C-alpha cells in the first residue's frame, strides 16, 4: 500500500464525501487503480492527479459530462489542465474583485444616506468589461477588407455560416446565409439594420444541432471566451468547417515582436498566462494555421493595428475599443501612454523602430485557424 491513499483519506483531504468518490468510480470518471487487502478502494498518485483535475473543473461550474470529455482528451496533459484552470480561476477572481468593488461602493453610498439607482445596481452584476468595450466599438472597429478576404476565402463554398462572438457584425460575409451568436446586449444593439439574425448565447453552449451549418467562424473573440477549447469544440460540433481568427502568444518571444508590449505594456503577458496556446487551439479542432499580416493602414482598430501609426494609441477612443487596455488596469495604461507620448516627442520611438517605417505589412502573431 506504499504510496496509495484509501478512499476515506482521499475524501478527507479533498473535502468531498466518500459517496461522491464512489459515484465518480461508478460512472468511470475517477476509478481508483488499486484495492486494499480488505477490498477497499485505494488511489495512486495518478488517480489523485485526475481527481484533482475533476474537482477543480467541478468547482469552476463544469458539468460531469463536460469534465469527462476534458480529462479524457488525449491531447491535453496535466500541465495544460493546470494552465487552463489557472486562467479560469484568475478570470473568476477578477470578476469577483469587480463585484466586491461595486458592492463596497454601494455600501459607502448607503452609509452616506444615498441610494443607487436600479440601473446602477444591475450594472454591478452585468457583463461590464465586454459591454464597456463594446460601447466604444463604432469609433474605430470596422472591417479590414484585406483580412476579410482571407477569412471569406477560408470559408470555401459554405452557404450557411455561423458567426460566433459576432459583435456588431464586422467580417460577416454578405453573400452567404449568416446566423450570428453574441452574448453582449450592447454589441447586439449595435448591429446595423438588415444584419444577420443574432442569437444571445455563448460559444461554449451553442443552441444548435450537430452539423447545422456549412461553416462556423469566430473573429478576434476567442480571448473573451470562458473556455476557448470548449468553445472551439462547440463550433466543430455544429459546423462542417471552422475558421478562427486569433493571436499566437505561445512563442516565448512573442512579446518582443510588437514594440507596444515590448517597451510600454509588458502587463499583456499576464493576460495570456495560462490561456491555451494557439497550437492547443488548433489541435482541439484539427486545424491548420495560416499567418495573417497586418497592413500598415489597417482599417480595423484591434490591438496591433496601429503598429506603424503609434500616435493612434494616444487617443482615448482607440484604446477604449480594445479589451487589453481595460484589462491591464488604469495605472498600467496611464504609464504606457505617458511613456509613449514622451518617446514620440523626443524621437526615441522612431529611433527604436525605424525598420518598421519601410514595411507595408507586419507579422505580429495573428493567425487564421482553418479546420
N, C-alpha and C positions, 0 to 999 in steps of 0.2 A: 504493500500500500504506500510505499515511499513516493512522495510527490503527488499523491492523489488526495482529493478532498471529498468527504462524504456529502451527501445531499443536504443533510442538516447544517453542516458547516458552511456550505456554499450559500444556502438560504440566509443564514445568519449574517455572513459577510456582505452579501449583495442587497440585503434589506427587502427580500421578497419571501413569499411563503413557499413551503415545501410543495404545497398543492400546485402553485404556479410552475415550479420546476417539473413536476410530474406531467403537467399539461403540455409544456414545451417538448418533453420527451415523447409523449403520445402522438403529437402532431408532426414529429420529425424536425422540429425547429432547432432544438439543442438536445442531442442524445448523448448522455454520458457513455464513455467508451469502455468503462470497466465496472466491475461489481466487487463488493466486499465479500469476505468469506461467508458472511451471513446472507448474501444475496442483495444487499442494498446498493443503490446507485453510487458510483464514485466518479469524480470528474478529474480529468487530466488537465495539464496546463493549456493544451489546445482547446479542450472543451470550455474552459473558463474564458479563454480569449473570445471564442464565439459567443458565449453567453454575455460577456461584456458588450460586444457589438450589438447584440439583440436588445439588451436593456437600455443602452443609450438611445438607440433608434426609437424604442418604445416610449421613452421619456421625452423624446422630441415630438411625439404625437403620431408616429407612423403606425399603421395597422399591421397585424401579424402577417397577412399575405404579402404586403409590400416589403416587410422586413425579410421574409423568407427569400423573396426574389433578390434582394440586395446581398444578403450574406451568402447565398448560393451562387452568386455570379463569379465564375472563374477568372474573369478579367480584373477583378478588384481584390487587391491583397489587404492585409491588416493595416499597413501604413496608409493606404488610400482611404480605408474606412475611417481611420483616426483623423485624417486631414479633412474629410467631408464632415464628420461630426464636429470637429473643431469649428469649421466655418459656420455650420448651422447654429451651434451654441453661441458663437460670437454675435451672429445676427439676432438671435433671441435676446441676448444680453443688451445689445444696442437698442432694440425695440423696447425692452423693459426699462432701460435707463431713460429713454424719451418719455415713456409713460409716467415713470416716477417723477421726472422733472415737471411734467404737465400737472400731475396731481399736487405736487408741492406748491406749484404756482397758484393753483386754485385754493389750496388751504391758506396761503398767505392773503389772497384776496378776501376770503371769508373772514379771516382774523381781523381784517380792517373794516369789516362790515359790508363788503362788496359782494355781489353775486354775478358769476359769469353767465353769459348768455347760453341758451340751449345749443346754438351753433358752435360756440367755443368748447362746450362740454363734449360734443360729438366729435369735433376735430381732434381732441386729445386722444381718442381711441381709434382714429381712422388711419388710412394709409398715407400719412403726412409726407414722408420723404418722396415717394414716387409722384404723388399729386402735386407737391410743391415744384418738383422738376417739370412735371407735365404742363403746369400753367405757364411756364416760360418757353415752351417748345416753339410756338408760332414765330417767335422773333428770329430764330437762327437755324431751326431744324427743318430741312426740306430735302427732297430727293436729289441726289447727285447722279446725273444721267449716266456717267461712265461706270459707276459702281452698279447702278441699277441694271445696266445692260448685262453685266456678268451674272447677276442674280437671276435675271429672267432667262438668260441662256441656259443656266444650270437647271431651271425648271423643266427643260426639254419640251416635250409635246403635251405636257399636262394641261388638261382643260379645266379641271376643278382644283382649286388651290385653297388651302387653309393657312391663314397668316396669323401666327401665334405671337402674342405680345405686340399687337399690331399698332398700338399707339394711335396717332391721328391719321394713319393710312399711307404714310410715305412708303415707297417701294412696292406698293401693291400693283401688279400688272393690270392694265385697263382692258386688255384683250382676252381675259380669262374670267371664269366664274369663281369669284373670290368670296370666301367666308372669313371674317375676322374674329379673333379672340383677344379681348383686352380686359384686364381686371380693374383698371383705374377708371372711375367715373369721370374724372377730369379729362383724361385722354379721350374717352369715348365721346364726350361732349364736343371735342374739337374736330371730330371727323366731319369733313365737308358734306354738304347736301349731295346726294347721289352716290356717296361712297358705299362700299360693300357692306352688307348687313353685319352687325357686330354683336357677338355673344359675350356676356360677362362671365368669365371663367379663368382659371389658372392653367398654366402649362402642365402642371403635374396631375391634373384631373380633368381631362378634356371630355366634354359631354357628347361624344360621338362614337358610333360603332366602329369596329375594326375595319380598316381599309375603306373608309368612307370617301377619301379624296385621292385624286391622282398624285398630288404633291402637297407637302406641308413646308412652310418657310418660317424662319424666325430671324429677324434682322436686328442686330445690336440690342438684344434683350435678355440673352441667357444669363448675364451677370446680375440681373434683377430677380432671377428665379430662386425660390426657396431651396429646391434641389435640382440642379441642372441635369444630372444624369437621369433622374426620374422623368423630368420634363421632356428630354430628348427621346426617351423610350416611348413616351406617350405619342410624340409626333410620328415615330416609326410605326406605332400600332395603328394609327388612324389613316396613314397615307402610304402609298407605294414608293414615293420618292421624298427625300428630306433635304432641304437646302438651308444652311445656317450660316449667318454672317456673325463672326465673333472675333475675339482677340486672343493671341497666343502670349501668355505670360509664363509659360513653362520653361523657357530658356533661362538659365541662371543669369545671363547677361542682358535680359530683355530690357531692364530699366535703363541701361546705357544707350539703347537705340534712340530714345527720344529725349531731347535736351530738357523738356519741361519736367519730366520725372527725375532725370539725372541731376539737374542743377538747382531745381526750385521746389519740387514737390516729392521728396523721397517717401512721404507717407503713403503714396499709392501702393507701395509694396505690401503694406499691411492690409490693404483692402483685398488683395488677391491671395494672401496667405491662407492655405487650407482649402482653397477652391480647387475643383478638378482641373487638371491641365487640359490643354487643347487636345493632346494625344488621347487622354482618357475620354474626352467628349466624343472624339472621332471613333474610338474603339467601341463605345457604347452602342453606336448605331451602324458600325461597319462603314464609316465614311472615308472618302479620300479628302485630302486637304489641298487647297489652292491658295497661294498668296494673293492678296489684293493690295495693289499700290494705291497710295493716296495722292491725287493730283494736287499741285500746289495751290490751285484756285478752287478747291473742293467746295461745293455749294452747301453740303450738309455739315452743320457745325458740331460734329461729335468731338470727343476729347482731343484727338490727334489732328483734326482737320486743318488747324492753323499753323502747321509746323514751319511754313515759310513766311507766315504773317504774324509774328509774335505780338505785335501791338494789339491784336484782337483779344488776347487773354486779359488785357487790362479792362475790357468792357464788362460791366456787370451783367447785361443780358446774355452775353456769350457764356459766361460761367454758370449762370442760373439754369441754363438749358442742358447742363451736363452733370450727371449724378456724382461724379468724382469730387467736384468742388464742395458739394453739400456733405458728402460722406467724410471727407478729411477734417472737417470742422472749421470754424471761423478763424481760429488762431493760425493754423497752417495756411489757410487761404490768404489771409492778410499778409503774412510774412512772404509768401511766394510772390504775390502781386507786387508788393513793395520792392522786393529784390529784383524782379524782372523789370520794373519801371526804371530803377536805378541803372541797371545794366544796359537798357536800351538808350538811356540818356547819355551814358558815358561811352558808348560804343563797344562795351565789353561783350555784349551778346553777339554782335556782328563779328568780332574777332574770334570768338569761340566756335561760331557756326558758319563761317564764311563759305565752306564747301556746299552748304545747302542752297545757296543763292543761285547756283548754276543748274540745279535739278528741277525737272518738270514734274516728277513724281517721286515719292519716298516709300520705302518698305519699312513699316513701323509695327509689324506684327499682326496686321489684320488678316484674317483667314476666312475662306469660304469652305464649309464642310458640305460635301455632297454624297448622299447615300441613296 
